[in-house]
Amino acid sequence: MTTYDETLQVTTEILKKHVDAGRAIQPTDHIQNDLGLDSLGVMEVVADIEDRFSVTIPNEVLGDMATVADVAKALVRLTTGP
């Protein structure tokens, strides 16, 4: 079982590979507005996250993932089930 804190840490590490070096990433950061990822960058992050967590993120879940915390929460739900 993966906890929220563990998922958040891994998600943050993945995001660090896709944003400016040295950029601090906070759970409240909006992936596009604060971290500056464009749609291609978001899809690259999603692909990395899906590979790392061995999940497929459904489109309806993607639409609800705006912040770093949203991503971690969605991953916890996807990896632990309802």
mmCIF file of the N, C-alpha and C atoms, coordinates in Angstrom:
data_MODEL
# 
_entry.id   MODEL 
# 
loop_
_atom_site.group_PDB 
_atom_site.id 
_atom_site.type_symbol 
_atom_site.label_atom_id 
_atom_site.label_alt_id 
_atom_site.label_comp_id 
_atom_site.label_asym_id 
_atom_site.label_entity_id 
_atom_site.label_seq_id 
_atom_site.pdbx_PDB_ins_code 
_atom_site.Cartn_x 
_atom_site.Cartn_y 
_atom_site.Cartn_z 
_atom_site.occupancy 
_atom_site.B_iso_or_equiv 
_atom_site.pdbx_formal_charge 
_atom_site.auth_seq_id 
_atom_site.auth_comp_id 
_atom_site.auth_asym_id 
_atom_site.auth_atom_id 
_atom_site.pdbx_PDB_model_num 
ATOM 1   N N  . MET A 1 1  ? 0.835   -1.176 0.000   1.00 0.00 ? 1  MET A N  1 
ATOM 2   C CA . MET A 1 1  ? 0.000   0.000  0.000   1.00 0.00 ? 1  MET A CA 1 
ATOM 3   C C  . MET A 1 1  ? 0.885   1.246  0.000   1.00 0.00 ? 1  MET A C  1 
ATOM 4   N N  . THR A 1 2  ? 0.497   2.212  -0.778  1.00 0.00 ? 2  THR A N  1 
ATOM 5   C CA . THR A 1 2  ? 1.256   3.451  -0.889  1.00 0.00 ? 2  THR A CA 1 
ATOM 6   C C  . THR A 1 2  ? 0.515   4.554  -0.142  1.00 0.00 ? 2  THR A C  1 
ATOM 7   N N  . THR A 1 3  ? 1.229   5.270  0.714   1.00 0.00 ? 3  THR A N  1 
ATOM 8   C CA . THR A 1 3  ? 0.602   6.364  1.456   1.00 0.00 ? 3  THR A CA 1 
ATOM 9   C C  . THR A 1 3  ? 0.634   7.636  0.635   1.00 0.00 ? 3  THR A C  1 
ATOM 10  N N  . TYR A 1 4  ? -0.179  8.588  1.053   1.00 0.00 ? 4  TYR A N  1 
ATOM 11  C CA . TYR A 1 4  ? -0.209  9.888  0.383   1.00 0.00 ? 4  TYR A CA 1 
ATOM 12  C C  . TYR A 1 4  ? 1.177   10.534 0.415   1.00 0.00 ? 4  TYR A C  1 
ATOM 13  N N  . ASP A 1 5  ? 1.820   10.518 1.579   1.00 0.00 ? 5  ASP A N  1 
ATOM 14  C CA . ASP A 1 5  ? 3.133   11.166 1.703   1.00 0.00 ? 5  ASP A CA 1 
ATOM 15  C C  . ASP A 1 5  ? 4.173   10.535 0.782   1.00 0.00 ? 5  ASP A C  1 
ATOM 16  N N  . GLU A 1 6  ? 4.164   9.199  0.692   1.00 0.00 ? 6  GLU A N  1 
ATOM 17  C CA . GLU A 1 6  ? 5.101   8.516  -0.207  1.00 0.00 ? 6  GLU A CA 1 
ATOM 18  C C  . GLU A 1 6  ? 4.800   8.871  -1.667  1.00 0.00 ? 6  GLU A C  1 
ATOM 19  N N  . THR A 1 7  ? 3.526   8.868  -2.003  1.00 0.00 ? 7  THR A N  1 
ATOM 20  C CA . THR A 1 7  ? 3.117   9.189  -3.366  1.00 0.00 ? 7  THR A CA 1 
ATOM 21  C C  . THR A 1 7  ? 3.477   10.623 -3.708  1.00 0.00 ? 7  THR A C  1 
ATOM 22  N N  . LEU A 1 8  ? 3.252   11.534 -2.786  1.00 0.00 ? 8  LEU A N  1 
ATOM 23  C CA . LEU A 1 8  ? 3.596   12.941 -3.003  1.00 0.00 ? 8  LEU A CA 1 
ATOM 24  C C  . LEU A 1 8  ? 5.094   13.099 -3.231  1.00 0.00 ? 8  LEU A C  1 
ATOM 25  N N  . GLN A 1 9  ? 5.897   12.398 -2.461  1.00 0.00 ? 9  GLN A N  1 
ATOM 26  C CA . GLN A 1 9  ? 7.348   12.486 -2.610  1.00 0.00 ? 9  GLN A CA 1 
ATOM 27  C C  . GLN A 1 9  ? 7.792   11.991 -3.989  1.00 0.00 ? 9  GLN A C  1 
ATOM 28  N N  . VAL A 1 10 ? 7.277   10.856 -4.420  1.00 0.00 ? 10 VAL A N  1 
ATOM 29  C CA . VAL A 1 10 ? 7.649   10.305 -5.720  1.00 0.00 ? 10 VAL A CA 1 
ATOM 30  C C  . VAL A 1 10 ? 7.151   11.214 -6.841  1.00 0.00 ? 10 VAL A C  1 
ATOM 31  N N  . THR A 1 11 ? 5.933   11.717 -6.710  1.00 0.00 ? 11 THR A N  1 
ATOM 32  C CA . THR A 1 11 ? 5.368   12.625 -7.716  1.00 0.00 ? 11 THR A CA 1 
ATOM 33  C C  . THR A 1 11 ? 6.225   13.876 -7.840  1.00 0.00 ? 11 THR A C  1 
ATOM 34  N N  . THR A 1 12 ? 6.662   14.416 -6.709  1.00 0.00 ? 12 THR A N  1 
ATOM 35  C CA . THR A 1 12 ? 7.517   15.604 -6.713  1.00 0.00 ? 12 THR A CA 1 
ATOM 36  C C  . THR A 1 12 ? 8.843   15.318 -7.408  1.00 0.00 ? 12 THR A C  1 
ATOM 37  N N  . GLU A 1 13 ? 9.434   14.152 -7.145  1.00 0.00 ? 13 GLU A N  1 
ATOM 38  C CA . GLU A 1 13 ? 10.690  13.784 -7.794  1.00 0.00 ? 13 GLU A CA 1 
ATOM 39  C C  . GLU A 1 13 ? 10.514  13.677 -9.317  1.00 0.00 ? 13 GLU A C  1 
ATOM 40  N N  . ILE A 1 14 ? 9.407   13.101 -9.749  1.00 0.00 ? 14 ILE A N  1 
ATOM 41  C CA . ILE A 1 14 ? 9.140   12.994 -11.186 1.00 0.00 ? 14 ILE A CA 1 
ATOM 42  C C  . ILE A 1 14 ? 8.980   14.388 -11.791 1.00 0.00 ? 14 ILE A C  1 
ATOM 43  N N  . LEU A 1 15 ? 8.241   15.256 -11.117 1.00 0.00 ? 15 LEU A N  1 
ATOM 44  C CA . LEU A 1 15 ? 8.029   16.609 -11.629 1.00 0.00 ? 15 LEU A CA 1 
ATOM 45  C C  . LEU A 1 15 ? 9.337   17.392 -11.723 1.00 0.00 ? 15 LEU A C  1 
ATOM 46  N N  . LYS A 1 16 ? 10.258  17.166 -10.785 1.00 0.00 ? 16 LYS A N  1 
ATOM 47  C CA . LYS A 1 16 ? 11.542  17.873 -10.802 1.00 0.00 ? 16 LYS A CA 1 
ATOM 48  C C  . LYS A 1 16 ? 12.319  17.612 -12.090 1.00 0.00 ? 16 LYS A C  1 
ATOM 49  N N  . LYS A 1 17 ? 12.083  16.466 -12.714 1.00 0.00 ? 17 LYS A N  1 
ATOM 50  C CA . LYS A 1 17 ? 12.755  16.146 -13.971 1.00 0.00 ? 17 LYS A CA 1 
ATOM 51  C C  . LYS A 1 17 ? 12.197  16.955 -15.135 1.00 0.00 ? 17 LYS A C  1 
ATOM 52  N N  . HIS A 1 18 ? 11.034  17.564 -14.940 1.00 0.00 ? 18 HIS A N  1 
ATOM 53  C CA . HIS A 1 18 ? 10.344  18.235 -16.037 1.00 0.00 ? 18 HIS A CA 1 
ATOM 54  C C  . HIS A 1 18 ? 10.246  19.751 -15.872 1.00 0.00 ? 18 HIS A C  1 
ATOM 55  N N  . VAL A 1 19 ? 10.702  20.290 -14.752 1.00 0.00 ? 19 VAL A N  1 
ATOM 56  C CA . VAL A 1 19 ? 10.645  21.738 -14.533 1.00 0.00 ? 19 VAL A CA 1 
ATOM 57  C C  . VAL A 1 19 ? 12.060  22.283 -14.396 1.00 0.00 ? 19 VAL A C  1 
ATOM 58  N N  . ASP A 1 20 ? 12.164  23.605 -14.311 1.00 0.00 ? 20 ASP A N  1 
ATOM 59  C CA . ASP A 1 20 ? 13.465  24.247 -14.186 1.00 0.00 ? 20 ASP A CA 1 
ATOM 60  C C  . ASP A 1 20 ? 14.236  23.699 -12.992 1.00 0.00 ? 20 ASP A C  1 
ATOM 61  N N  . ALA A 1 21 ? 15.507  23.441 -13.223 1.00 0.00 ? 21 ALA A N  1 
ATOM 62  C CA . ALA A 1 21 ? 16.364  22.919 -12.156 1.00 0.00 ? 21 ALA A CA 1 
ATOM 63  C C  . ALA A 1 21 ? 16.366  23.881 -10.973 1.00 0.00 ? 21 ALA A C  1 
ATOM 64  N N  . GLY A 1 22 ? 16.308  23.327 -9.798  1.00 0.00 ? 22 GLY A N  1 
ATOM 65  C CA . GLY A 1 22 ? 16.343  24.141 -8.594  1.00 0.00 ? 22 GLY A CA 1 
ATOM 66  C C  . GLY A 1 22 ? 14.996  24.692 -8.177  1.00 0.00 ? 22 GLY A C  1 
ATOM 67  N N  . ARG A 1 23 ? 13.978  24.474 -8.980  1.00 0.00 ? 23 ARG A N  1 
ATOM 68  C CA . ARG A 1 23 ? 12.632  24.968 -8.669  1.00 0.00 ? 23 ARG A CA 1 
ATOM 69  C C  . ARG A 1 23 ? 12.054  24.151 -7.523  1.00 0.00 ? 23 ARG A C  1 
ATOM 70  N N  . ALA A 1 24 ? 11.687  24.819 -6.444  1.00 0.00 ? 24 ALA A N  1 
ATOM 71  C CA . ALA A 1 24 ? 11.030  24.133 -5.330  1.00 0.00 ? 24 ALA A CA 1 
ATOM 72  C C  . ALA A 1 24 ? 9.609   23.797 -5.745  1.00 0.00 ? 24 ALA A C  1 
ATOM 73  N N  . ILE A 1 25 ? 9.176   22.594 -5.432  1.00 0.00 ? 25 ILE A N  1 
ATOM 74  C CA . ILE A 1 25 ? 7.833   22.153 -5.797  1.00 0.00 ? 25 ILE A CA 1 
ATOM 75  C C  . ILE A 1 25 ? 7.035   21.931 -4.525  1.00 0.00 ? 25 ILE A C  1 
ATOM 76  N N  . GLN A 1 26 ? 5.893   22.606 -4.458  1.00 0.00 ? 26 GLN A N  1 
ATOM 77  C CA . GLN A 1 26 ? 5.006   22.517 -3.300  1.00 0.00 ? 26 GLN A CA 1 
ATOM 78  C C  . GLN A 1 26 ? 3.740   21.749 -3.680  1.00 0.00 ? 26 GLN A C  1 
ATOM 79  N N  . PRO A 1 27 ? 3.092   21.097 -2.722  1.00 0.00 ? 27 PRO A N  1 
ATOM 80  C CA . PRO A 1 27 ? 1.858   20.368 -3.016  1.00 0.00 ? 27 PRO A CA 1 
ATOM 81  C C  . PRO A 1 27 ? 0.767   21.251 -3.619  1.00 0.00 ? 27 PRO A C  1 
ATOM 82  N N  . THR A 1 28 ? 0.775   22.529 -3.278  1.00 0.00 ? 28 THR A N  1 
ATOM 83  C CA . THR A 1 28 ? -0.260  23.437 -3.770  1.00 0.00 ? 28 THR A CA 1 
ATOM 84  C C  . THR A 1 28 ? 0.050   24.013 -5.149  1.00 0.00 ? 28 THR A C  1 
ATOM 85  N N  . ASP A 1 29 ? 1.218   23.726 -5.691  1.00 0.00 ? 29 ASP A N  1 
ATOM 86  C CA . ASP A 1 29 ? 1.587   24.258 -7.009  1.00 0.00 ? 29 ASP A CA 1 
ATOM 87  C C  . ASP A 1 29 ? 0.674   23.701 -8.097  1.00 0.00 ? 29 ASP A C  1 
ATOM 88  N N  . HIS A 1 30 ? 0.170   24.604 -8.934  1.00 0.00 ? 30 HIS A N  1 
ATOM 89  C CA . HIS A 1 30 ? -0.614  24.198 -10.101 1.00 0.00 ? 30 HIS A CA 1 
ATOM 90  C C  . HIS A 1 30 ? 0.385   23.727 -11.157 1.00 0.00 ? 30 HIS A C  1 
ATOM 91  N N  . ILE A 1 31 ? 0.127   22.582 -11.733 1.00 0.00 ? 31 ILE A N  1 
ATOM 92  C CA . ILE A 1 31 ? 1.089   21.964 -12.639 1.00 0.00 ? 31 ILE A CA 1 
ATOM 93  C C  . ILE A 1 31 ? 1.390   22.835 -13.851 1.00 0.00 ? 31 ILE A C  1 
ATOM 94  N N  . GLN A 1 32 ? 0.377   23.467 -14.415 1.00 0.00 ? 32 GLN A N  1 
ATOM 95  C CA . GLN A 1 32 ? 0.629   24.306 -15.587 1.00 0.00 ? 32 GLN A CA 1 
ATOM 96  C C  . GLN A 1 32 ? 0.919   25.749 -15.193 1.00 0.00 ? 32 GLN A C  1 
ATOM 97  N N  . ASN A 1 33 ? 0.111   26.341 -14.333 1.00 0.00 ? 33 ASN A N  1 
ATOM 98  C CA . ASN A 1 33 ? 0.260   27.758 -14.010 1.00 0.00 ? 33 ASN A CA 1 
ATOM 99  C C  . ASN A 1 33 ? 1.510   28.057 -13.188 1.00 0.00 ? 33 ASN A C  1 
ATOM 100 N N  . ASP A 1 34 ? 1.790   27.244 -12.174 1.00 0.00 ? 34 ASP A N  1 
ATOM 101 C CA . ASP A 1 34 ? 2.933   27.511 -11.300 1.00 0.00 ? 34 ASP A CA 1 
ATOM 102 C C  . ASP A 1 34 ? 4.221   26.856 -11.790 1.00 0.00 ? 34 ASP A C  1 
ATOM 103 N N  . LEU A 1 35 ? 4.107   25.618 -12.274 1.00 0.00 ? 35 LEU A N  1 
ATOM 104 C CA . LEU A 1 35 ? 5.310   24.894 -12.694 1.00 0.00 ? 35 LEU A CA 1 
ATOM 105 C C  . LEU A 1 35 ? 5.652   25.129 -14.162 1.00 0.00 ? 35 LEU A C  1 
ATOM 106 N N  . GLY A 1 36 ? 4.725   25.719 -14.908 1.00 0.00 ? 36 GLY A N  1 
ATOM 107 C CA . GLY A 1 36 ? 5.017   26.121 -16.283 1.00 0.00 ? 36 GLY A CA 1 
ATOM 108 C C  . GLY A 1 36 ? 5.014   25.002 -17.307 1.00 0.00 ? 36 GLY A C  1 
ATOM 109 N N  . LEU A 1 37 ? 4.394   23.876 -16.989 1.00 0.00 ? 37 LEU A N  1 
ATOM 110 C CA . LEU A 1 37 ? 4.345   22.788 -17.963 1.00 0.00 ? 37 LEU A CA 1 
ATOM 111 C C  . LEU A 1 37 ? 3.251   23.057 -18.994 1.00 0.00 ? 37 LEU A C  1 
ATOM 112 N N  . ASP A 1 38 ? 3.579   22.849 -20.261 1.00 0.00 ? 38 ASP A N  1 
ATOM 113 C CA . ASP A 1 38 ? 2.566   22.956 -21.302 1.00 0.00 ? 38 ASP A CA 1 
ATOM 114 C C  . ASP A 1 38 ? 1.890   21.596 -21.451 1.00 0.00 ? 38 ASP A C  1 
ATOM 115 N N  . SER A 1 39 ? 0.972   21.484 -22.404 1.00 0.00 ? 39 SER A N  1 
ATOM 116 C CA . SER A 1 39 ? 0.212   20.236 -22.526 1.00 0.00 ? 39 SER A CA 1 
ATOM 117 C C  . SER A 1 39 ? 1.117   19.047 -22.843 1.00 0.00 ? 39 SER A C  1 
ATOM 118 N N  . LEU A 1 40 ? 2.142   19.243 -23.652 1.00 0.00 ? 40 LEU A N  1 
ATOM 119 C CA . LEU A 1 40 ? 3.077   18.158 -23.945 1.00 0.00 ? 40 LEU A CA 1 
ATOM 120 C C  . LEU A 1 40 ? 3.847   17.770 -22.683 1.00 0.00 ? 40 LEU A C  1 
ATOM 121 N N  . GLY A 1 41 ? 4.287   18.757 -21.929 1.00 0.00 ? 41 GLY A N  1 
ATOM 122 C CA . GLY A 1 41 ? 4.996   18.496 -20.678 1.00 0.00 ? 41 GLY A CA 1 
ATOM 123 C C  . GLY A 1 41 ? 4.136   17.735 -19.689 1.00 0.00 ? 41 GLY A C  1 
ATOM 124 N N  . VAL A 1 42 ? 2.857   18.093 -19.618 1.00 0.00 ? 42 VAL A N  1 
ATOM 125 C CA . VAL A 1 42 ? 1.933   17.385 -18.727 1.00 0.00 ? 42 VAL A CA 1 
ATOM 126 C C  . VAL A 1 42 ? 1.812   15.929 -19.147 1.00 0.00 ? 42 VAL A C  1 
ATOM 127 N N  . MET A 1 43 ? 1.687   15.686 -20.439 1.00 0.00 ? 43 MET A N  1 
ATOM 128 C CA . MET A 1 43 ? 1.551   14.314 -20.917 1.00 0.00 ? 43 MET A CA 1 
ATOM 129 C C  . MET A 1 43 ? 2.822   13.497 -20.663 1.00 0.00 ? 43 MET A C  1 
ATOM 130 N N  . GLU A 1 44 ? 3.989   14.137 -20.747 1.00 0.00 ? 44 GLU A N  1 
ATOM 131 C CA . GLU A 1 44 ? 5.238   13.449 -20.430 1.00 0.00 ? 44 GLU A CA 1 
ATOM 132 C C  . GLU A 1 44 ? 5.281   13.079 -18.951 1.00 0.00 ? 44 GLU A C  1 
ATOM 133 N N  . VAL A 1 45 ? 4.832   13.990 -18.096 1.00 0.00 ? 45 VAL A N  1 
ATOM 134 C CA . VAL A 1 45 ? 4.776   13.712 -16.654 1.00 0.00 ? 45 VAL A CA 1 
ATOM 135 C C  . VAL A 1 45 ? 3.803   12.569 -16.390 1.00 0.00 ? 45 VAL A C  1 
ATOM 136 N N  . VAL A 1 46 ? 2.644   12.615 -17.027 1.00 0.00 ? 46 VAL A N  1 
ATOM 137 C CA . VAL A 1 46 ? 1.647   11.560 -16.846 1.00 0.00 ? 46 VAL A CA 1 
ATOM 138 C C  . VAL A 1 46 ? 2.227   10.209 -17.260 1.00 0.00 ? 46 VAL A C  1 
ATOM 139 N N  . ALA A 1 47 ? 2.923   10.168 -18.383 1.00 0.00 ? 47 ALA A N  1 
ATOM 140 C CA . ALA A 1 47 ? 3.529   8.915  -18.841 1.00 0.00 ? 47 ALA A CA 1 
ATOM 141 C C  . ALA A 1 47 ? 4.550   8.404  -17.819 1.00 0.00 ? 47 ALA A C  1 
ATOM 142 N N  . ASP A 1 48 ? 5.374   9.299  -17.292 1.00 0.00 ? 48 ASP A N  1 
ATOM 143 C CA . ASP A 1 48 ? 6.366   8.901  -16.276 1.00 0.00 ? 48 ASP A CA 1 
ATOM 144 C C  . ASP A 1 48 ? 5.686   8.383  -15.012 1.00 0.00 ? 48 ASP A C  1 
ATOM 145 N N  . ILE A 1 49 ? 4.618   9.065  -14.600 1.00 0.00 ? 49 ILE A N  1 
ATOM 146 C CA . ILE A 1 49 ? 3.893   8.661  -13.396 1.00 0.00 ? 49 ILE A CA 1 
ATOM 147 C C  . ILE A 1 49 ? 3.230   7.302  -13.608 1.00 0.00 ? 49 ILE A C  1 
ATOM 148 N N  . GLU A 1 50 ? 2.607   7.120  -14.772 1.00 0.00 ? 50 GLU A N  1 
ATOM 149 C CA . GLU A 1 50 ? 1.961   5.838  -15.056 1.00 0.00 ? 50 GLU A CA 1 
ATOM 150 C C  . GLU A 1 50 ? 2.979   4.701  -15.055 1.00 0.00 ? 50 GLU A C  1 
ATOM 151 N N  . ASP A 1 51 ? 4.152   4.946  -15.632 1.00 0.00 ? 51 ASP A N  1 
ATOM 152 C CA . ASP A 1 51 ? 5.213   3.933  -15.626 1.00 0.00 ? 51 ASP A CA 1 
ATOM 153 C C  . ASP A 1 51 ? 5.672   3.630  -14.203 1.00 0.00 ? 51 ASP A C  1 
ATOM 154 N N  . ARG A 1 52 ? 5.909   4.656  -13.437 1.00 0.00 ? 52 ARG A N  1 
ATOM 155 C CA . ARG A 1 52 ? 6.444   4.479  -12.076 1.00 0.00 ? 52 ARG A CA 1 
ATOM 156 C C  . ARG A 1 52 ? 5.461   3.749  -11.158 1.00 0.00 ? 52 ARG A C  1 
ATOM 157 N N  . PHE A 1 53 ? 4.178   4.099  -11.273 1.00 0.00 ? 53 PHE A N  1 
ATOM 158 C CA . PHE A 1 53 ? 3.177   3.526  -10.380 1.00 0.00 ? 53 PHE A CA 1 
ATOM 159 C C  . PHE A 1 53 ? 2.434   2.339  -10.993 1.00 0.00 ? 53 PHE A C  1 
ATOM 160 N N  . SER A 1 54 ? 2.773   1.988  -12.219 1.00 0.00 ? 54 SER A N  1 
ATOM 161 C CA . SER A 1 54 ? 2.117   0.866  -12.918 1.00 0.00 ? 54 SER A CA 1 
ATOM 162 C C  . SER A 1 54 ? 0.600   1.008  -12.935 1.00 0.00 ? 54 SER A C  1 
ATOM 163 N N  . VAL A 1 55 ? 0.144   2.196  -13.310 1.00 0.00 ? 55 VAL A N  1 
ATOM 164 C CA . VAL A 1 55 ? -1.287  2.478  -13.422 1.00 0.00 ? 55 VAL A CA 1 
ATOM 165 C C  . VAL A 1 55 ? -1.558  3.159  -14.753 1.00 0.00 ? 55 VAL A C  1 
ATOM 166 N N  . THR A 1 56 ? -2.820  3.167  -15.125 1.00 0.00 ? 56 THR A N  1 
ATOM 167 C CA . THR A 1 56 ? -3.283  3.982  -16.240 1.00 0.00 ? 56 THR A CA 1 
ATOM 168 C C  . THR A 1 56 ? -4.230  5.003  -15.645 1.00 0.00 ? 56 THR A C  1 
ATOM 169 N N  . ILE A 1 57 ? -3.952  6.264  -15.910 1.00 0.00 ? 57 ILE A N  1 
ATOM 170 C CA . ILE A 1 57 ? -4.784  7.322  -15.352 1.00 0.00 ? 57 ILE A CA 1 
ATOM 171 C C  . ILE A 1 57 ? -5.900  7.623  -16.355 1.00 0.00 ? 57 ILE A C  1 
ATOM 172 N N  . PRO A 1 58 ? -7.151  7.353  -15.975 1.00 0.00 ? 58 PRO A N  1 
ATOM 173 C CA . PRO A 1 58 ? -8.266  7.615  -16.880 1.00 0.00 ? 58 PRO A CA 1 
ATOM 174 C C  . PRO A 1 58 ? -8.407  9.111  -17.182 1.00 0.00 ? 58 PRO A C  1 
ATOM 175 N N  . ASN A 1 59 ? -8.922  9.437  -18.371 1.00 0.00 ? 59 ASN A N  1 
ATOM 176 C CA . ASN A 1 59 ? -9.083  10.835 -18.774 1.00 0.00 ? 59 ASN A CA 1 
ATOM 177 C C  . ASN A 1 59 ? -9.914  11.641 -17.788 1.00 0.00 ? 59 ASN A C  1 
ATOM 178 N N  . GLU A 1 60 ? -10.971 11.032 -17.233 1.00 0.00 ? 60 GLU A N  1 
ATOM 179 C CA . GLU A 1 60 ? -11.806 11.773 -16.290 1.00 0.00 ? 60 GLU A CA 1 
ATOM 180 C C  . GLU A 1 60 ? -11.045 12.116 -15.011 1.00 0.00 ? 60 GLU A C  1 
ATOM 181 N N  . VAL A 1 61 ? -10.064 11.308 -14.647 1.00 0.00 ? 61 VAL A N  1 
ATOM 182 C CA . VAL A 1 61 ? -9.227  11.607 -13.480 1.00 0.00 ? 61 VAL A CA 1 
ATOM 183 C C  . VAL A 1 61 ? -8.205  12.684 -13.847 1.00 0.00 ? 61 VAL A C  1 
ATOM 184 N N  . LEU A 1 62 ? -7.663  12.614 -15.055 1.00 0.00 ? 62 LEU A N  1 
ATOM 185 C CA . LEU A 1 62 ? -6.695  13.626 -15.501 1.00 0.00 ? 62 LEU A CA 1 
ATOM 186 C C  . LEU A 1 62 ? -7.278  15.027 -15.427 1.00 0.00 ? 62 LEU A C  1 
ATOM 187 N N  . GLY A 1 63 ? -8.547  15.161 -15.782 1.00 0.00 ? 63 GLY A N  1 
ATOM 188 C CA . GLY A 1 63 ? -9.195  16.466 -15.772 1.00 0.00 ? 63 GLY A CA 1 
ATOM 189 C C  . GLY A 1 63 ? -9.288  17.084 -14.390 1.00 0.00 ? 63 GLY A C  1 
ATOM 190 N N  . ASP A 1 64 ? -9.228  16.255 -13.354 1.00 0.00 ? 64 ASP A N  1 
ATOM 191 C CA . ASP A 1 64 ? -9.335  16.743 -11.972 1.00 0.00 ? 64 ASP A CA 1 
ATOM 192 C C  . ASP A 1 64 ? -7.977  16.956 -11.315 1.00 0.00 ? 64 ASP A C  1 
ATOM 193 N N  . MET A 1 65 ? -6.907  16.700 -12.038 1.00 0.00 ? 65 MET A N  1 
ATOM 194 C CA . MET A 1 65 ? -5.564  16.813 -11.463 1.00 0.00 ? 65 MET A CA 1 
ATOM 195 C C  . MET A 1 65 ? -4.927  18.136 -11.884 1.00 0.00 ? 65 MET A C  1 
ATOM 196 N N  . ALA A 1 66 ? -5.102  19.147 -11.039 1.00 0.00 ? 66 ALA A N  1 
ATOM 197 C CA . ALA A 1 66 ? -4.553  20.471 -11.355 1.00 0.00 ? 66 ALA A CA 1 
ATOM 198 C C  . ALA A 1 66 ? -3.288  20.771 -10.557 1.00 0.00 ? 66 ALA A C  1 
ATOM 199 N N  . THR A 1 67 ? -3.248  20.338 -9.296  1.00 0.00 ? 67 THR A N  1 
ATOM 200 C CA . THR A 1 67 ? -2.095  20.629 -8.441  1.00 0.00 ? 67 THR A CA 1 
ATOM 201 C C  . THR A 1 67 ? -1.296  19.357 -8.178  1.00 0.00 ? 67 THR A C  1 
ATOM 202 N N  . VAL A 1 68 ? -0.128  19.543 -7.625  1.00 0.00 ? 68 VAL A N  1 
ATOM 203 C CA . VAL A 1 68 ? 0.723   18.407 -7.270  1.00 0.00 ? 68 VAL A CA 1 
ATOM 204 C C  . VAL A 1 68 ? -0.005  17.508 -6.266  1.00 0.00 ? 68 VAL A C  1 
ATOM 205 N N  . ALA A 1 69 ? -0.683  18.109 -5.302  1.00 0.00 ? 69 ALA A N  1 
ATOM 206 C CA . ALA A 1 69 ? -1.438  17.334 -4.311  1.00 0.00 ? 69 ALA A CA 1 
ATOM 207 C C  . ALA A 1 69 ? -2.567  16.544 -4.974  1.00 0.00 ? 69 ALA A C  1 
ATOM 208 N N  . ASP A 1 70 ? -3.229  17.153 -5.969  1.00 0.00 ? 70 ASP A N  1 
ATOM 209 C CA . ASP A 1 70 ? -4.291  16.443 -6.693  1.00 0.00 ? 70 ASP A CA 1 
ATOM 210 C C  . ASP A 1 70 ? -3.752  15.173 -7.345  1.00 0.00 ? 70 ASP A C  1 
ATOM 211 N N  . VAL A 1 71 ? -2.573  15.269 -7.915  1.00 0.00 ? 71 VAL A N  1 
ATOM 212 C CA . VAL A 1 71 ? -1.959  14.112 -8.564  1.00 0.00 ? 71 VAL A CA 1 
ATOM 213 C C  . VAL A 1 71 ? -1.704  13.011 -7.540  1.00 0.00 ? 71 VAL A C  1 
ATOM 214 N N  . ALA A 1 72 ? -1.108  13.379 -6.411  1.00 0.00 ? 72 ALA A N  1 
ATOM 215 C CA . ALA A 1 72 ? -0.800  12.390 -5.376  1.00 0.00 ? 72 ALA A CA 1 
ATOM 216 C C  . ALA A 1 72 ? -2.070  11.740 -4.836  1.00 0.00 ? 72 ALA A C  1 
ATOM 217 N N  . LYS A 1 73 ? -3.112  12.528 -4.597  1.00 0.00 ? 73 LYS A N  1 
ATOM 218 C CA . LYS A 1 73 ? -4.375  11.976 -4.090  1.00 0.00 ? 73 LYS A CA 1 
ATOM 219 C C  . LYS A 1 73 ? -4.985  11.010 -5.105  1.00 0.00 ? 73 LYS A C  1 
ATOM 220 N N  . ALA A 1 74 ? -4.975  11.391 -6.384  1.00 0.00 ? 74 ALA A N  1 
ATOM 221 C CA . ALA A 1 74 ? -5.527  10.518 -7.419  1.00 0.00 ? 74 ALA A CA 1 
ATOM 222 C C  . ALA A 1 74 ? -4.744  9.216  -7.497  1.00 0.00 ? 74 ALA A C  1 
ATOM 223 N N  . LEU A 1 75 ? -3.432  9.290  -7.381  1.00 0.00 ? 75 LEU A N  1 
ATOM 224 C CA . LEU A 1 75 ? -2.610  8.092  -7.433  1.00 0.00 ? 75 LEU A CA 1 
ATOM 225 C C  . LEU A 1 75 ? -2.877  7.165  -6.259  1.00 0.00 ? 75 LEU A C  1 
ATOM 226 N N  . VAL A 1 76 ? -3.075  7.722  -5.098  1.00 0.00 ? 76 VAL A N  1 
ATOM 227 C CA . VAL A 1 76 ? -3.402  6.895  -3.926  1.00 0.00 ? 76 VAL A CA 1 
ATOM 228 C C  . VAL A 1 76 ? -4.700  6.152  -4.190  1.00 0.00 ? 76 VAL A C  1 
ATOM 229 N N  . ARG A 1 77 ? -5.702  6.855  -4.723  1.00 0.00 ? 77 ARG A N  1 
ATOM 230 C CA . ARG A 1 77 ? -6.982  6.193  -5.022  1.00 0.00 ? 77 ARG A CA 1 
ATOM 231 C C  . ARG A 1 77 ? -6.805  5.119  -6.071  1.00 0.00 ? 77 ARG A C  1 
ATOM 232 N N  . LEU A 1 78 ? -6.005  5.397  -7.103  1.00 0.00 ? 78 LEU A N  1 
ATOM 233 C CA . LEU A 1 78 ? -5.812  4.425  -8.180  1.00 0.00 ? 78 LEU A CA 1 
ATOM 234 C C  . LEU A 1 78 ? -5.007  3.206  -7.743  1.00 0.00 ? 78 LEU A C  1 
ATOM 235 N N  . THR A 1 79 ? -4.088  3.398  -6.818  1.00 0.00 ? 79 THR A N  1 
ATOM 236 C CA . THR A 1 79 ? -3.218  2.286  -6.420  1.00 0.00 ? 79 THR A CA 1 
ATOM 237 C C  . THR A 1 79 ? -3.766  1.486  -5.240  1.00 0.00 ? 79 THR A C  1 
ATOM 238 N N  . THR A 1 80 ? -4.673  2.083  -4.475  1.00 0.00 ? 80 THR A N  1 
ATOM 239 C CA . THR A 1 80 ? -5.216  1.357  -3.327  1.00 0.00 ? 80 THR A CA 1 
ATOM 240 C C  . THR A 1 80 ? -6.651  0.899  -3.543  1.00 0.00 ? 80 THR A C  1 
ATOM 241 N N  . GLY A 1 81 ? -7.291  1.426  -4.570  1.00 0.00 ? 81 GLY A N  1 
ATOM 242 C CA . GLY A 1 81 ? -8.674  1.045  -4.839  1.00 0.00 ? 81 GLY A CA 1 
ATOM 243 C C  . GLY A 1 81 ? -9.645  1.805  -3.986  1.00 0.00 ? 81 GLY A C  1 
ATOM 244 N N  . PRO A 1 82 ? -10.952 1.578  -4.210  1.00 0.00 ? 82 PRO A N  1 
ATOM 245 C CA . PRO A 1 82 ? -11.997 2.334  -3.494  1.00 0.00 ? 82 PRO A CA 1 
ATOM 246 C C  . PRO A 1 82 ? -12.045 2.022  -2.018  1.00 0.00 ? 82 PRO A C  1 
# 
